[in-house]
């Protein structure tokens, strides 16, 4: 059930629009294009998924025999939606979701966190700012993670296939390098579980 889906809707001109959504762990629903603190729940006997998308509305979709999901906005059957499974999350995506890393630069290092919430928040207690992250080419073995750190700048780092290390720099300034090493997984309270290698 977890993974990346194609989400379709009917356009006002009669065409069909489509964008990507994620069904993440802990019933978190995410869309790169329409970010909200959204949730999803599954009713297995009814093969029904309910989506609470905050300002974008509430939706109910049922699964057909072909495995595809179809439904509408709650109470508005004319506002139809369809959802089709595209792929499971990659190893790297699962390693990044709700994780803590040692962020390294020429002057030292400090911990940072990548939250897999409705806004992909990037958290650094030592240098706080309203910050976000996103993966470029997330389906590739070694994707690039982009960090928008507010007043502290923007960074692009390439993550290795195991999701244990990343290397890069400030955007447009390769001499201003950064590296990061995964420490472990955050738990529900935001603490970190350090795993064995």
N, C-alpha and C positions, 0 to 999 in steps of 0.2 A: 504493500500500500504506500509506504514512504517512497518519495521520489519526485521526479520532474514530470509535469503534465502540460499538454497543450490545452488552453482554455479558450473556447469559442463563444461568440455572441453574434446576434443579428444587428447589422448596421441600419441606420435610418434610411439609407438608399437601397436597401434590399440585399446588400452584400454581406459577407461574413468576415468578421474580424477575429484575430487570434493573438494571444500572447502567452507567455510562460508563467506557470505557477508552481509552487512547491508544497507538497504535503510533508511537513517536517515532524520530527519526534515531539512528544508532549503535546500533540494536537495543535501545533502551530502552523498556520497557513501563511504563505509568503508569496508575494508577487514583486519582482524587480521593478515593474512599471507602476504598480498601484499599491504602495506600501502603507500598511496599517497594522495595528496590533491585533491581527485577525486569528481566528481559531477554526478548526474543523473537528467534527465528531462523526464516528461511524456507527451505524446500527446494522450489525452483520445479518440478523435474520431478514431484515427488509432490503438488504443490499442498498442502503441509503446513506449518503454522506451529506451532512449539514454544514454549511459554511457561514460563520458570523464574521463579516468583512467590514464591520464598523460603518464608516460613512459611505461605503460602496454597496451596502445592503446585505440581506440574508438570502441564502440560496439553498435549495434542496435538489439533489441529483440522485437518480437511481441507476444501478448498474444493469446493463443489458446482457444477453447471452454472449455477445461478442466481446464483453469485458469493458466496453466503453460506457461512460456516464452521461446521462442527459437529464435535464430538468429545467428549472426556471427560478427567477426571483420569487420568494415566498409571497403568495397572494397575487402574483402577476404572471400567469402562464404565458402571456404573449411575449414576455421578456425572457426568452429561452437562453439556455446555456448548455454547452457540451464540454466534456472533459475527457481527454484521451491520454493514457500513460505513454510517455516518451522513453524514459530510462530511469534506472535506479540511481541513487546518489553514488558518486565515485568515492574511492578511498580517501582522496584528498578532501573532498567536500565534508565527509564525515569527520575527518581529523580536524578540520577548521571549525566546524559548528561547536559553539560553546566550549572553546578551548582557551588555555593561557599559554603564552609564549614569552621567552626571554628575548627582548628586542635590543639588538646590539648596534652600537655606532662607534666612531673613533674615540669618543670620550668615555665610554663605559656601556652599561646595560641596565635595563629595568623591565618589569613585567607588564604585559599588555594582554587584553582579552578580546576575543572575537565572539560576540553574542549572535546566536541564530534566532533573534527575535524578529518582530515584524518590520524592523527598520535596519537590520544588520548593524547594530551599534558596535563601535570600536571603543574600548575603554582602557584608559591609562590613568591610574590614580595619581601618579607622580606628576603627569602633565595633562590635567583634565581639559577637555574641550568637547563640544558637541560634534562627535565624529562618527563616520560610517565606513564600512568596507563592502567591496563587491568582487566577485570572481569574473575574470575575463576568460572565455573559453573554458568554462567550468567542466565540460565533458572531456577535455583533453587530459592526458596523463600528468602533464606538468603545467597547470594553468598559472596565470598571473593574478595576484591579488592586488587590488587597488585600495589604498587607504586614504581617505579624505579626512585629515586630522585638524580641520578648522585652521586656527591661527598658526599651527605648527607645520602646515604644508601638506602636500600630497606625495604619496610614495607608491611605486610599483615594485613588487617583488615576485620572483618566480618560485613556485613551491615544488619540491622534489616529489617523485612518484609515491613515496611512502607517507607524505604529509608530515614529515618530521623537521624539515629545515626549509627556509626561504632566503633568497638572496636578491638584492636589487639596490635601488637608490631613490633619491628624490626625483620626481618627474621632471625630465628635461635637464637633469644635472647628475650624470653618471658618476662624477667624482665624489658626490655626497652620498656615499654608500650606506646601506643598512643590511643587516642580517637578522634572522630570528630562528630560535630553536624551540621546538614544542616542549612545554613542561608537562602538560597533562590536560585532563578533561575537567571542566567545571561541573559541580553538582547543582541541584535545584536552588541552593542558597547562594550560589555564586562562588563557593569555595572550589578549590582545585584538587582533583584526585591525580596524583603523580603515578603514572603507570611504569611498569618495568620494561626495559628494552631487551 
